[in-house]
Amino acid sequence: MDEVLGYGYEFLEILAVFFPFLYILYILRAVLQGINNTVVPMLSSFAQLMMRLLCATVLTRFIGYEGIFWGEVTAWLFADAVLFAVYRLEMRRISQGT
């Protein structure tokens, strides 16, 4: 039982540092959905899943079980990058009135 709690604690330590990026992800998704762009937020969710799977299969070979922990964070950062790029394009399009 102590070993399981140790893994959970380690996972939460890593996640806690990166929670602001998760909040940014939620905000960007909501903004894009609010301006009627529903496809990109949906695709970003799928991309997050793919990133988690990739990290689970690749990172775990190099750094062990922690690769799964870092897969969650990597998925958030990747989705943030995609959503922010689309957000910038949408804001530029809106400001130009097209």
mmCIF file as gemmi writes it, N, C-alpha and C atoms, coordinates in Angstrom:
data_model
loop_
_atom_site.group_PDB
_atom_site.id
_atom_site.type_symbol
_atom_site.label_atom_id
_atom_site.label_alt_id
_atom_site.label_comp_id
_atom_site.label_asym_id
_atom_site.label_entity_id
_atom_site.label_seq_id
_atom_site.pdbx_PDB_ins_code
_atom_site.Cartn_x
_atom_site.Cartn_y
_atom_site.Cartn_z
_atom_site.occupancy
_atom_site.B_iso_or_equiv
_atom_site.pdbx_formal_charge
_atom_site.auth_seq_id
_atom_site.auth_asym_id
_atom_site.pdbx_PDB_model_num
ATOM 1 N N . MET Axp A 1 ? 0.822 -1.204 0 1 0 ? 1 A 1
ATOM 2 C CA . MET Axp A 1 ? 0 0 0 1 0 ? 1 A 1
ATOM 3 C C . MET Axp A 1 ? 0.859 1.259 0 1 0 ? 1 A 1
ATOM 4 N N . ASP Axp A 2 ? 1.941 1.249 0.762 1 0 ? 2 A 1
ATOM 5 C CA . ASP Axp A 2 ? 2.825 2.415 0.815 1 0 ? 2 A 1
ATOM 6 C C . ASP Axp A 2 ? 3.454 2.701 -0.543 1 0 ? 2 A 1
ATOM 7 N N . GLU Axp A 3 ? 3.743 1.635 -1.284 1 0 ? 3 A 1
ATOM 8 C CA . GLU Axp A 3 ? 4.341 1.813 -2.607 1 0 ? 3 A 1
ATOM 9 C C . GLU Axp A 3 ? 3.366 2.505 -3.559 1 0 ? 3 A 1
ATOM 10 N N . VAL Axp A 4 ? 2.121 2.104 -3.502 1 0 ? 4 A 1
ATOM 11 C CA . VAL Axp A 4 ? 1.084 2.714 -4.343 1 0 ? 4 A 1
ATOM 12 C C . VAL Axp A 4 ? 0.919 4.188 -3.991 1 0 ? 4 A 1
ATOM 13 N N . LEU Axp A 5 ? 0.876 4.489 -2.714 1 0 ? 5 A 1
ATOM 14 C CA . LEU Axp A 5 ? 0.763 5.887 -2.28 1 0 ? 5 A 1
ATOM 15 C C . LEU Axp A 5 ? 1.976 6.695 -2.739 1 0 ? 5 A 1
ATOM 16 N N . GLY Axp A 6 ? 3.134 6.087 -2.726 1 0 ? 6 A 1
ATOM 17 C CA . GLY Axp A 6 ? 4.345 6.761 -3.194 1 0 ? 6 A 1
ATOM 18 C C . GLY Axp A 6 ? 4.249 7.13 -4.669 1 0 ? 6 A 1
ATOM 19 N N . TYR Axp A 7 ? 3.757 6.195 -5.48 1 0 ? 7 A 1
ATOM 20 C CA . TYR Axp A 7 ? 3.571 6.485 -6.911 1 0 ? 7 A 1
ATOM 21 C C . TYR Axp A 7 ? 2.568 7.61 -7.114 1 0 ? 7 A 1
ATOM 22 N N . GLY Axp A 8 ? 1.472 7.534 -6.378 1 0 ? 8 A 1
ATOM 23 C CA . GLY Axp A 8 ? 0.445 8.572 -6.485 1 0 ? 8 A 1
ATOM 24 C C . GLY Axp A 8 ? 0.97 9.932 -6.079 1 0 ? 8 A 1
ATOM 25 N N . TYR Axp A 9 ? 1.733 9.968 -5.011 1 0 ? 9 A 1
ATOM 26 C CA . TYR Axp A 9 ? 2.309 11.229 -4.537 1 0 ? 9 A 1
ATOM 27 C C . TYR Axp A 9 ? 3.275 11.807 -5.567 1 0 ? 9 A 1
ATOM 28 N N . GLU Axp A 10 ? 4.103 10.933 -6.132 1 0 ? 10 A 1
ATOM 29 C CA . GLU Axp A 10 ? 5.057 11.378 -7.16 1 0 ? 10 A 1
ATOM 30 C C . GLU Axp A 10 ? 4.326 11.935 -8.383 1 0 ? 10 A 1
ATOM 31 N N . PHE Axp A 11 ? 3.263 11.26 -8.79 1 0 ? 11 A 1
ATOM 32 C CA . PHE Axp A 11 ? 2.468 11.716 -9.923 1 0 ? 11 A 1
ATOM 33 C C . PHE Axp A 11 ? 1.871 13.089 -9.641 1 0 ? 11 A 1
ATOM 34 N N . LEU Axp A 12 ? 1.304 13.258 -8.454 1 0 ? 12 A 1
ATOM 35 C CA . LEU Axp A 12 ? 0.703 14.542 -8.093 1 0 ? 12 A 1
ATOM 36 C C . LEU Axp A 12 ? 1.741 15.664 -7.993 1 0 ? 12 A 1
ATOM 37 N N . GLU Axp A 13 ? 2.946 15.335 -7.549 1 0 ? 13 A 1
ATOM 38 C CA . GLU Axp A 13 ? 4.01 16.349 -7.491 1 0 ? 13 A 1
ATOM 39 C C . GLU Axp A 13 ? 4.325 16.894 -8.883 1 0 ? 13 A 1
ATOM 40 N N . ILE Axp A 14 ? 4.389 16.007 -9.852 1 0 ? 14 A 1
ATOM 41 C CA . ILE Axp A 14 ? 4.681 16.431 -11.227 1 0 ? 14 A 1
ATOM 42 C C . ILE Axp A 14 ? 3.515 17.231 -11.79 1 0 ? 14 A 1
ATOM 43 N N . LEU Axp A 15 ? 2.307 16.715 -11.62 1 0 ? 15 A 1
ATOM 44 C CA . LEU Axp A 15 ? 1.13 17.397 -12.165 1 0 ? 15 A 1
ATOM 45 C C . LEU Axp A 15 ? 0.935 18.784 -11.562 1 0 ? 15 A 1
ATOM 46 N N . ALA Axp A 16 ? 1.162 18.904 -10.269 1 0 ? 16 A 1
ATOM 47 C CA . ALA Axp A 16 ? 0.897 20.167 -9.575 1 0 ? 16 A 1
ATOM 48 C C . ALA Axp A 16 ? 1.675 21.32 -10.182 1 0 ? 16 A 1
ATOM 49 N N . VAL Axp A 17 ? 2.885 21.059 -10.609 1 0 ? 17 A 1
ATOM 50 C CA . VAL Axp A 17 ? 3.718 22.111 -11.199 1 0 ? 17 A 1
ATOM 51 C C . VAL Axp A 17 ? 3.131 22.586 -12.529 1 0 ? 17 A 1
ATOM 52 N N . PHE Axp A 18 ? 2.494 21.679 -13.239 1 0 ? 18 A 1
ATOM 53 C CA . PHE Axp A 18 ? 2.021 21.982 -14.592 1 0 ? 18 A 1
ATOM 54 C C . PHE Axp A 18 ? 0.521 22.267 -14.679 1 0 ? 18 A 1
ATOM 55 N N . PHE Axp A 19 ? -0.173 22.299 -13.552 1 0 ? 19 A 1
ATOM 56 C CA . PHE Axp A 19 ? -1.609 22.579 -13.587 1 0 ? 19 A 1
ATOM 57 C C . PHE Axp A 19 ? -1.958 23.901 -14.283 1 0 ? 19 A 1
ATOM 58 N N . PRO Axp A 20 ? -1.159 24.963 -14.165 1 0 ? 20 A 1
ATOM 59 C CA . PRO Axp A 20 ? -1.509 26.18 -14.905 1 0 ? 20 A 1
ATOM 60 C C . PRO Axp A 20 ? -1.653 25.953 -16.416 1 0 ? 20 A 1
ATOM 61 N N . PHE Axp A 21 ? -0.887 25.021 -16.965 1 0 ? 21 A 1
ATOM 62 C CA . PHE Axp A 21 ? -1.001 24.729 -18.39 1 0 ? 21 A 1
ATOM 63 C C . PHE Axp A 21 ? -2.302 23.996 -18.701 1 0 ? 21 A 1
ATOM 64 N N . LEU Axp A 22 ? -2.781 23.213 -17.764 1 0 ? 22 A 1
ATOM 65 C CA . LEU Axp A 22 ? -4.082 22.562 -17.937 1 0 ? 22 A 1
ATOM 66 C C . LEU Axp A 22 ? -5.193 23.603 -17.928 1 0 ? 22 A 1
ATOM 67 N N . TYR Axp A 23 ? -5.086 24.578 -17.037 1 0 ? 23 A 1
ATOM 68 C CA . TYR Axp A 23 ? -6.098 25.635 -16.971 1 0 ? 23 A 1
ATOM 69 C C . TYR Axp A 23 ? -6.103 26.462 -18.251 1 0 ? 23 A 1
ATOM 70 N N . ILE Axp A 24 ? -4.918 26.743 -18.784 1 0 ? 24 A 1
ATOM 71 C CA . ILE Axp A 24 ? -4.821 27.459 -20.059 1 0 ? 24 A 1
ATOM 72 C C . ILE Axp A 24 ? -5.497 26.647 -21.162 1 0 ? 24 A 1
ATOM 73 N N . LEU Axp A 25 ? -5.283 25.344 -21.148 1 0 ? 25 A 1
ATOM 74 C CA . LEU Axp A 25 ? -5.906 24.465 -22.139 1 0 ? 25 A 1
ATOM 75 C C . LEU Axp A 25 ? -7.426 24.572 -22.07 1 0 ? 25 A 1
ATOM 76 N N . TYR Axp A 26 ? -7.981 24.526 -20.861 1 0 ? 26 A 1
ATOM 77 C CA . TYR Axp A 26 ? -9.436 24.633 -20.705 1 0 ? 26 A 1
ATOM 78 C C . TYR Axp A 26 ? -9.957 25.982 -21.198 1 0 ? 26 A 1
ATOM 79 N N . ILE Axp A 27 ? -9.225 27.03 -20.909 1 0 ? 27 A 1
ATOM 80 C CA . ILE Axp A 27 ? -9.644 28.366 -21.33 1 0 ? 27 A 1
ATOM 81 C C . ILE Axp A 27 ? -9.616 28.48 -22.845 1 0 ? 27 A 1
ATOM 82 N N . LEU Axp A 28 ? -8.526 28.018 -23.469 1 0 ? 28 A 1
ATOM 83 C CA . LEU Axp A 28 ? -8.421 28.111 -24.927 1 0 ? 28 A 1
ATOM 84 C C . LEU Axp A 28 ? -9.51 27.279 -25.614 1 0 ? 28 A 1
ATOM 85 N N . ARG Axp A 29 ? -9.771 26.096 -25.102 1 0 ? 29 A 1
ATOM 86 C CA . ARG Axp A 29 ? -10.847 25.277 -25.672 1 0 ? 29 A 1
ATOM 87 C C . ARG Axp A 29 ? -12.182 25.988 -25.579 1 0 ? 29 A 1
ATOM 88 N N . ALA Axp A 30 ? -12.465 26.561 -24.432 1 0 ? 30 A 1
ATOM 89 C CA . ALA Axp A 30 ? -13.746 27.243 -24.239 1 0 ? 30 A 1
ATOM 90 C C . ALA Axp A 30 ? -13.862 28.464 -25.14 1 0 ? 30 A 1
ATOM 91 N N . VAL Axp A 31 ? -12.784 29.212 -25.288 1 0 ? 31 A 1
ATOM 92 C CA . VAL Axp A 31 ? -12.805 30.393 -26.157 1 0 ? 31 A 1
ATOM 93 C C . VAL Axp A 31 ? -13.074 29.977 -27.593 1 0 ? 31 A 1
ATOM 94 N N . LEU Axp A 32 ? -12.363 28.959 -28.067 1 0 ? 32 A 1
ATOM 95 C CA . LEU Axp A 32 ? -12.567 28.52 -29.446 1 0 ? 32 A 1
ATOM 96 C C . LEU Axp A 32 ? -13.984 27.993 -29.66 1 0 ? 32 A 1
ATOM 97 N N . GLN Axp A 33 ? -14.494 27.254 -28.702 1 0 ? 33 A 1
ATOM 98 C CA . GLN Axp A 33 ? -15.866 26.772 -28.829 1 0 ? 33 A 1
ATOM 99 C C . GLN Axp A 33 ? -16.846 27.938 -28.787 1 0 ? 33 A 1
ATOM 100 N N . GLY Axp A 34 ? -16.527 28.954 -27.992 1 0 ? 34 A 1
ATOM 101 C CA . GLY Axp A 34 ? -17.39 30.126 -27.879 1 0 ? 34 A 1
ATOM 102 C C . GLY Axp A 34 ? -17.462 30.938 -29.161 1 0 ? 34 A 1
ATOM 103 N N . ILE Axp A 35 ? -16.4 30.883 -29.974 1 0 ? 35 A 1
ATOM 104 C CA . ILE Axp A 35 ? -16.433 31.608 -31.252 1 0 ? 35 A 1
ATOM 105 C C . ILE Axp A 35 ? -16.799 30.663 -32.399 1 0 ? 35 A 1
ATOM 106 N N . ASN Axp A 36 ? -17.407 29.539 -32.022 1 0 ? 36 A 1
ATOM 107 C CA . ASN Axp A 36 ? -17.982 28.597 -32.976 1 0 ? 36 A 1
ATOM 108 C C . ASN Axp A 36 ? -16.958 27.757 -33.727 1 0 ? 36 A 1
ATOM 109 N N . ASN Axp A 37 ? -15.786 27.561 -33.153 1 0 ? 37 A 1
ATOM 110 C CA . ASN Axp A 37 ? -14.806 26.644 -33.718 1 0 ? 37 A 1
ATOM 111 C C . ASN Axp A 37 ? -14.799 25.411 -32.821 1 0 ? 37 A 1
ATOM 112 N N . THR Axp A 38 ? -15.597 24.434 -33.184 1 0 ? 38 A 1
ATOM 113 C CA . THR Axp A 38 ? -15.73 23.249 -32.343 1 0 ? 38 A 1
ATOM 114 C C . THR Axp A 38 ? -14.839 22.093 -32.79 1 0 ? 38 A 1
ATOM 115 N N . VAL Axp A 39 ? -14.358 22.155 -34.01 1 0 ? 39 A 1
ATOM 116 C CA . VAL Axp A 39 ? -13.568 21.045 -34.546 1 0 ? 39 A 1
ATOM 117 C C . VAL Axp A 39 ? -12.185 20.989 -33.907 1 0 ? 39 A 1
ATOM 118 N N . VAL Axp A 40 ? -11.502 22.114 -33.81 1 0 ? 40 A 1
ATOM 119 C CA . VAL Axp A 40 ? -10.137 22.122 -33.28 1 0 ? 40 A 1
ATOM 120 C C . VAL Axp A 40 ? -10.093 21.668 -31.815 1 0 ? 40 A 1
ATOM 121 N N . PRO Axp A 41 ? -10.982 22.142 -30.941 1 0 ? 41 A 1
ATOM 122 C CA . PRO Axp A 41 ? -10.958 21.61 -29.577 1 0 ? 41 A 1
ATOM 123 C C . PRO Axp A 41 ? -11.157 20.095 -29.523 1 0 ? 41 A 1
ATOM 124 N N . MET Axp A 42 ? -12.031 19.574 -30.388 1 0 ? 42 A 1
ATOM 125 C CA . MET Axp A 42 ? -12.242 18.139 -30.42 1 0 ? 42 A 1
ATOM 126 C C . MET Axp A 42 ? -10.978 17.423 -30.892 1 0 ? 42 A 1
ATOM 127 N N . LEU Axp A 43 ? -10.353 17.946 -31.931 1 0 ? 43 A 1
ATOM 128 C CA . LEU Axp A 43 ? -9.121 17.341 -32.443 1 0 ? 43 A 1
ATOM 129 C C . LEU Axp A 43 ? -7.987 17.437 -31.428 1 0 ? 43 A 1
ATOM 130 N N . SER Axp A 44 ? -7.962 18.519 -30.655 1 0 ? 44 A 1
ATOM 131 C CA . SER Axp A 44 ? -6.909 18.646 -29.644 1 0 ? 44 A 1
ATOM 132 C C . SER Axp A 44 ? -7.066 17.573 -28.564 1 0 ? 44 A 1
ATOM 133 N N . SER Axp A 45 ? -8.292 17.203 -28.255 1 0 ? 45 A 1
ATOM 134 C CA . SER Axp A 45 ? -8.52 16.113 -27.3 1 0 ? 45 A 1
ATOM 135 C C . SER Axp A 45 ? -7.987 14.796 -27.84 1 0 ? 45 A 1
ATOM 136 N N . PHE Axp A 46 ? -8.22 14.57 -29.116 1 0 ? 46 A 1
ATOM 137 C CA . PHE Axp A 46 ? -7.701 13.362 -29.756 1 0 ? 46 A 1
ATOM 138 C C . PHE Axp A 46 ? -6.17 13.393 -29.781 1 0 ? 46 A 1
ATOM 139 N N . ALA Axp A 47 ? -5.591 14.568 -30.071 1 0 ? 47 A 1
ATOM 140 C CA . ALA Axp A 47 ? -4.133 14.702 -30.088 1 0 ? 47 A 1
ATOM 141 C C . ALA Axp A 47 ? -3.552 14.449 -28.695 1 0 ? 47 A 1
ATOM 142 N N . GLN Axp A 48 ? -4.256 14.872 -27.665 1 0 ? 48 A 1
ATOM 143 C CA . GLN Axp A 48 ? -3.806 14.599 -26.296 1 0 ? 48 A 1
ATOM 144 C C . GLN Axp A 48 ? -3.745 13.093 -26.038 1 0 ? 48 A 1
ATOM 145 N N . LEU Axp A 49 ? -4.765 12.392 -26.469 1 0 ? 49 A 1
ATOM 146 C CA . LEU Axp A 49 ? -4.791 10.946 -26.293 1 0 ? 49 A 1
ATOM 147 C C . LEU Axp A 49 ? -3.608 10.301 -27.013 1 0 ? 49 A 1
ATOM 148 N N . MET Axp A 50 ? -3.35 10.721 -28.24 1 0 ? 50 A 1
ATOM 149 C CA . MET Axp A 50 ? -2.238 10.172 -29.004 1 0 ? 50 A 1
ATOM 150 C C . MET Axp A 50 ? -0.897 10.47 -28.33 1 0 ? 50 A 1
ATOM 151 N N . MET Axp A 51 ? -0.762 11.669 -27.775 1 0 ? 51 A 1
ATOM 152 C CA . MET Axp A 51 ? 0.473 12.037 -27.097 1 0 ? 51 A 1
ATOM 153 C C . MET Axp A 51 ? 0.672 11.178 -25.846 1 0 ? 51 A 1
ATOM 154 N N . ARG Axp A 52 ? -0.399 10.926 -25.122 1 0 ? 52 A 1
ATOM 155 C CA . ARG Axp A 52 ? -0.287 10.069 -23.937 1 0 ? 52 A 1
ATOM 156 C C . ARG Axp A 52 ? 0.144 8.658 -24.318 1 0 ? 52 A 1
ATOM 157 N N . LEU Axp A 53 ? -0.454 8.135 -25.39 1 0 ? 53 A 1
ATOM 158 C CA . LEU Axp A 53 ? -0.079 6.794 -25.845 1 0 ? 53 A 1
ATOM 159 C C . LEU Axp A 53 ? 1.372 6.749 -26.314 1 0 ? 53 A 1
ATOM 160 N N . LEU Axp A 54 ? 1.779 7.774 -27.03 1 0 ? 54 A 1
ATOM 161 C CA . LEU Axp A 54 ? 3.159 7.836 -27.508 1 0 ? 54 A 1
ATOM 162 C C . LEU Axp A 54 ? 4.144 7.871 -26.344 1 0 ? 54 A 1
ATOM 163 N N . CYS Axp A 55 ? 3.854 8.715 -25.375 1 0 ? 55 A 1
ATOM 164 C CA . CYS Axp A 55 ? 4.737 8.815 -24.205 1 0 ? 55 A 1
ATOM 165 C C . CYS Axp A 55 ? 4.746 7.518 -23.403 1 0 ? 55 A 1
ATOM 166 N N . ALA Axp A 56 ? 3.583 6.882 -23.291 1 0 ? 56 A 1
ATOM 167 C CA . ALA Axp A 56 ? 3.506 5.632 -22.538 1 0 ? 56 A 1
ATOM 168 C C . ALA Axp A 56 ? 4.334 4.539 -23.196 1 0 ? 56 A 1
ATOM 169 N N . THR Axp A 57 ? 4.412 4.556 -24.504 1 0 ? 57 A 1
ATOM 170 C CA . THR Axp A 57 ? 5.172 3.515 -25.19 1 0 ? 57 A 1
ATOM 171 C C . THR Axp A 57 ? 6.64 3.88 -25.376 1 0 ? 57 A 1
ATOM 172 N N . VAL Axp A 58 ? 6.94 5.159 -25.541 1 0 ? 58 A 1
ATOM 173 C CA . VAL Axp A 58 ? 8.328 5.564 -25.82 1 0 ? 58 A 1
ATOM 174 C C . VAL Axp A 58 ? 9.058 6.006 -24.549 1 0 ? 58 A 1
ATOM 175 N N . LEU Axp A 59 ? 8.481 6.964 -23.82 1 0 ? 59 A 1
ATOM 176 C CA . LEU Axp A 59 ? 9.17 7.503 -22.647 1 0 ? 59 A 1
ATOM 177 C C . LEU Axp A 59 ? 9.416 6.445 -21.577 1 0 ? 59 A 1
ATOM 178 N N . THR Axp A 60 ? 8.489 5.517 -21.428 1 0 ? 60 A 1
ATOM 179 C CA . THR Axp A 60 ? 8.673 4.501 -20.395 1 0 ? 60 A 1
ATOM 180 C C . THR Axp A 60 ? 9.886 3.621 -20.676 1 0 ? 60 A 1
ATOM 181 N N . ARG Axp A 61 ? 10.275 3.518 -21.915 1 0 ? 61 A 1
ATOM 182 C CA . ARG Axp A 61 ? 11.472 2.735 -22.247 1 0 ? 61 A 1
ATOM 183 C C . ARG Axp A 61 ? 12.751 3.426 -21.779 1 0 ? 61 A 1
ATOM 184 N N . PHE Axp A 62 ? 12.686 4.761 -21.701 1 0 ? 62 A 1
ATOM 185 C CA . PHE Axp A 62 ? 13.883 5.517 -21.337 1 0 ? 62 A 1
ATOM 186 C C . PHE Axp A 62 ? 13.919 5.919 -19.865 1 0 ? 62 A 1
ATOM 187 N N . ILE Axp A 63 ? 12.764 6.275 -19.291 1 0 ? 63 A 1
ATOM 188 C CA . ILE Axp A 63 ? 12.773 6.757 -17.909 1 0 ? 63 A 1
ATOM 189 C C . ILE Axp A 63 ? 11.869 5.929 -16.991 1 0 ? 63 A 1
ATOM 190 N N . GLY Axp A 64 ? 11.342 4.826 -17.491 1 0 ? 64 A 1
ATOM 191 C CA . GLY Axp A 64 ? 10.53 3.953 -16.654 1 0 ? 64 A 1
ATOM 192 C C . GLY Axp A 64 ? 9.108 4.458 -16.48 1 0 ? 64 A 1
ATOM 193 N N . TYR Axp A 65 ? 8.5 4.063 -15.378 1 0 ? 65 A 1
ATOM 194 C CA . TYR Axp A 65 ? 7.093 4.373 -15.126 1 0 ? 65 A 1
ATOM 195 C C . TYR Axp A 65 ? 6.804 5.867 -15.12 1 0 ? 65 A 1
ATOM 196 N N . GLU Axp A 66 ? 7.811 6.683 -14.844 1 0 ? 66 A 1
ATOM 197 C CA . GLU Axp A 66 ? 7.599 8.14 -14.841 1 0 ? 66 A 1
ATOM 198 C C . GLU Axp A 66 ? 7.239 8.671 -16.226 1 0 ? 66 A 1
ATOM 199 N N . GLY Axp A 67 ? 7.525 7.91 -17.257 1 0 ? 67 A 1
ATOM 200 C CA . GLY Axp A 67 ? 7.138 8.3 -18.609 1 0 ? 67 A 1
ATOM 201 C C . GLY Axp A 67 ? 5.643 8.478 -18.737 1 0 ? 67 A 1
ATOM 202 N N . ILE Axp A 68 ? 4.893 7.696 -17.982 1 0 ? 68 A 1
ATOM 203 C CA . ILE Axp A 68 ? 3.435 7.839 -17.99 1 0 ? 68 A 1
ATOM 204 C C . ILE Axp A 68 ? 3.042 9.156 -17.336 1 0 ? 68 A 1
ATOM 205 N N . PHE Axp A 69 ? 3.717 9.506 -16.245 1 0 ? 69 A 1
ATOM 206 C CA . PHE Axp A 69 ? 3.429 10.776 -15.576 1 0 ? 69 A 1
ATOM 207 C C . PHE Axp A 69 ? 3.703 11.943 -16.511 1 0 ? 69 A 1
ATOM 208 N N . TRP Axp A 70 ? 4.863 11.887 -17.151 1 0 ? 70 A 1
ATOM 209 C CA . TRP Axp A 70 ? 5.249 12.984 -18.049 1 0 ? 70 A 1
ATOM 210 C C . TRP Axp A 70 ? 4.414 13.006 -19.322 1 0 ? 70 A 1
ATOM 211 N N . GLY Axp A 71 ? 3.822 11.879 -19.672 1 0 ? 71 A 1
ATOM 212 C CA . GLY Axp A 71 ? 2.933 11.834 -20.834 1 0 ? 71 A 1
ATOM 213 C C . GLY Axp A 71 ? 1.724 12.727 -20.653 1 0 ? 71 A 1
ATOM 214 N N . GLU Axp A 72 ? 1.205 12.774 -19.45 1 0 ? 72 A 1
ATOM 215 C CA . GLU Axp A 72 ? 0.062 13.646 -19.161 1 0 ? 72 A 1
ATOM 216 C C . GLU Axp A 72 ? 0.435 15.108 -19.368 1 0 ? 72 A 1
ATOM 217 N N . VAL Axp A 73 ? 1.568 15.494 -18.811 1 0 ? 73 A 1
ATOM 218 C CA . VAL Axp A 73 ? 2.035 16.882 -18.922 1 0 ? 73 A 1
ATOM 219 C C . VAL Axp A 73 ? 2.356 17.221 -20.374 1 0 ? 73 A 1
ATOM 220 N N . THR Axp A 74 ? 3.015 16.324 -21.064 1 0 ? 74 A 1
ATOM 221 C CA . THR Axp A 74 ? 3.363 16.548 -22.467 1 0 ? 74 A 1
ATOM 222 C C . THR Axp A 74 ? 2.109 16.724 -23.313 1 0 ? 74 A 1
ATOM 223 N N . ALA Axp A 75 ? 1.087 15.945 -23.032 1 0 ? 75 A 1
ATOM 224 C CA . ALA Axp A 75 ? -0.181 16.067 -23.766 1 0 ? 75 A 1
ATOM 225 C C . ALA Axp A 75 ? -0.787 17.441 -23.561 1 0 ? 75 A 1
ATOM 226 N N . TRP Axp A 76 ? -0.743 17.949 -22.327 1 0 ? 76 A 1
ATOM 227 C CA . TRP Axp A 76 ? -1.278 19.289 -22.051 1 0 ? 76 A 1
ATOM 228 C C . TRP Axp A 76 ? -0.507 20.346 -22.821 1 0 ? 76 A 1
ATOM 229 N N . LEU Axp A 77 ? 0.819 20.249 -22.788 1 0 ? 77 A 1
ATOM 230 C CA . LEU Axp A 77 ? 1.643 21.265 -23.442 1 0 ? 77 A 1
ATOM 231 C C . LEU Axp A 77 ? 1.448 21.238 -24.962 1 0 ? 77 A 1
ATOM 232 N N . PHE Axp A 78 ? 1.359 20.045 -25.524 1 0 ? 78 A 1
ATOM 233 C CA . PHE Axp A 78 ? 1.142 19.92 -26.965 1 0 ? 78 A 1
ATOM 234 C C . PHE Axp A 78 ? -0.216 20.503 -27.359 1 0 ? 78 A 1
ATOM 235 N N . ALA Axp A 79 ? -1.248 20.162 -26.607 1 0 ? 79 A 1
ATOM 236 C CA . ALA Axp A 79 ? -2.588 20.69 -26.902 1 0 ? 79 A 1
ATOM 237 C C . ALA Axp A 79 ? -2.617 22.203 -26.733 1 0 ? 79 A 1
ATOM 238 N N . ASP Axp A 80 ? -1.933 22.721 -25.71 1 0 ? 80 A 1
ATOM 239 C CA . ASP Axp A 80 ? -1.849 24.174 -25.53 1 0 ? 80 A 1
ATOM 240 C C . ASP Axp A 80 ? -1.248 24.848 -26.756 1 0 ? 80 A 1
ATOM 241 N N . ALA Axp A 81 ? -0.17 24.275 -27.271 1 0 ? 81 A 1
ATOM 242 C CA . ALA Axp A 81 ? 0.503 24.863 -28.433 1 0 ? 81 A 1
ATOM 243 C C . ALA Axp A 81 ? -0.428 24.898 -29.649 1 0 ? 81 A 1
ATOM 244 N N . VAL Axp A 82 ? -1.118 23.801 -29.884 1 0 ? 82 A 1
ATOM 245 C CA . VAL Axp A 82 ? -2.041 23.731 -31.022 1 0 ? 82 A 1
ATOM 246 C C . VAL Axp A 82 ? -3.196 24.717 -30.838 1 0 ? 82 A 1
ATOM 247 N N . LEU Axp A 83 ? -3.802 24.692 -29.67 1 0 ? 83 A 1
ATOM 248 C CA . LEU Axp A 83 ? -4.947 25.568 -29.418 1 0 ? 83 A 1
ATOM 249 C C . LEU Axp A 83 ? -4.554 27.041 -29.458 1 0 ? 83 A 1
ATOM 250 N N . PHE Axp A 84 ? -3.383 27.371 -28.93 1 0 ? 84 A 1
ATOM 251 C CA . PHE Axp A 84 ? -2.956 28.765 -28.942 1 0 ? 84 A 1
ATOM 252 C C . PHE Axp A 84 ? -2.707 29.244 -30.367 1 0 ? 84 A 1
ATOM 253 N N . ALA Axp A 85 ? -2.105 28.392 -31.206 1 0 ? 85 A 1
ATOM 254 C CA . ALA Axp A 85 ? -1.866 28.766 -32.606 1 0 ? 85 A 1
ATOM 255 C C . ALA Axp A 85 ? -3.195 29.029 -33.317 1 0 ? 85 A 1
ATOM 256 N N . VAL Axp A 86 ? -4.172 28.165 -33.121 1 0 ? 86 A 1
ATOM 257 C CA . VAL Axp A 86 ? -5.478 28.35 -33.756 1 0 ? 86 A 1
ATOM 258 C C . VAL Axp A 86 ? -6.181 29.578 -33.175 1 0 ? 86 A 1
ATOM 259 N N . TYR Axp A 87 ? -6.067 29.773 -31.871 1 0 ? 87 A 1
ATOM 260 C CA . TYR Axp A 87 ? -6.644 30.964 -31.238 1 0 ? 87 A 1
ATOM 261 C C . TYR Axp A 87 ? -6.104 32.233 -31.878 1 0 ? 87 A 1
ATOM 262 N N . ARG Axp A 88 ? -4.795 32.296 -32.078 1 0 ? 88 A 1
ATOM 263 C CA . ARG Axp A 88 ? -4.183 33.479 -32.694 1 0 ? 88 A 1
ATOM 264 C C . ARG Axp A 88 ? -4.716 33.695 -34.115 1 0 ? 88 A 1
ATOM 265 N N . LEU Axp A 89 ? -4.831 32.628 -34.874 1 0 ? 89 A 1
ATOM 266 C CA . LEU Axp A 89 ? -5.366 32.731 -36.236 1 0 ? 89 A 1
ATOM 267 C C . LEU Axp A 89 ? -6.816 33.215 -36.218 1 0 ? 89 A 1
ATOM 268 N N . GLU Axp A 90 ? -7.612 32.68 -35.32 1 0 ? 90 A 1
ATOM 269 C CA . GLU Axp A 90 ? -9.018 33.08 -35.221 1 0 ? 90 A 1
ATOM 270 C C . GLU Axp A 90 ? -9.152 34.545 -34.811 1 0 ? 90 A 1
ATOM 271 N N . MET Axp A 91 ? -8.338 34.981 -33.867 1 0 ? 91 A 1
ATOM 272 C CA . MET Axp A 91 ? -8.404 36.38 -33.423 1 0 ? 91 A 1
ATOM 273 C C . MET Axp A 91 ? -7.979 37.324 -34.549 1 0 ? 91 A 1
ATOM 274 N N . ARG Axp A 92 ? -6.992 36.926 -35.323 1 0 ? 92 A 1
ATOM 275 C CA . ARG Axp A 92 ? -6.561 37.734 -36.464 1 0 ? 92 A 1
ATOM 276 C C . ARG Axp A 92 ? -7.675 37.812 -37.5 1 0 ? 92 A 1
ATOM 277 N N . ARG Axp A 93 ? -8.329 36.657 -37.745 1 0 ? 93 A 1
ATOM 278 C CA . ARG Axp A 93 ? -9.427 36.626 -38.709 1 0 ? 93 A 1
ATOM 279 C C . ARG Axp A 93 ? -10.582 37.505 -38.247 1 0 ? 93 A 1
ATOM 280 N N . ILE Axp A 94 ? -10.92 37.456 -36.973 1 0 ? 94 A 1
ATOM 281 C CA . ILE Axp A 94 ? -12.022 38.236 -36.43 1 0 ? 94 A 1
ATOM 282 C C . ILE Axp A 94 ? -11.686 39.718 -36.483 1 0 ? 94 A 1
ATOM 283 N N . SER Axp A 95 ? -10.454 40.073 -36.136 1 0 ? 95 A 1
ATOM 284 C CA . SER Axp A 95 ? -10.081 41.502 -36.113 1 0 ? 95 A 1
ATOM 285 C C . SER Axp A 95 ? -10.05 42.091 -37.526 1 0 ? 95 A 1
ATOM 286 N N . GLN Axp A 96 ? -9.848 41.234 -38.532 1 0 ? 96 A 1
ATOM 287 C CA . GLN Axp A 96 ? -9.855 41.724 -39.911 1 0 ? 96 A 1
ATOM 288 C C . GLN Axp A 96 ? -11.265 41.733 -40.484 1 0 ? 96 A 1
ATOM 289 N N . GLY Axp A 97 ? -12.206 41.197 -39.738 1 0 ? 97 A 1
ATOM 290 C CA . GLY Axp A 97 ? -13.601 41.239 -40.158 1 0 ? 97 A 1
ATOM 291 C C . GLY Axp A 97 ? -13.971 40.256 -41.226 1 0 ? 97 A 1
ATOM 292 N N . THR Axp A 98 ? -13.213 39.155 -41.345 1 0 ? 98 A 1
ATOM 293 C CA . THR Axp A 98 ? -13.546 38.147 -42.371 1 0 ? 98 A 1
ATOM 294 C C . THR Axp A 98 ? -14.078 36.901 -41.762 1 0 ? 98 A 1
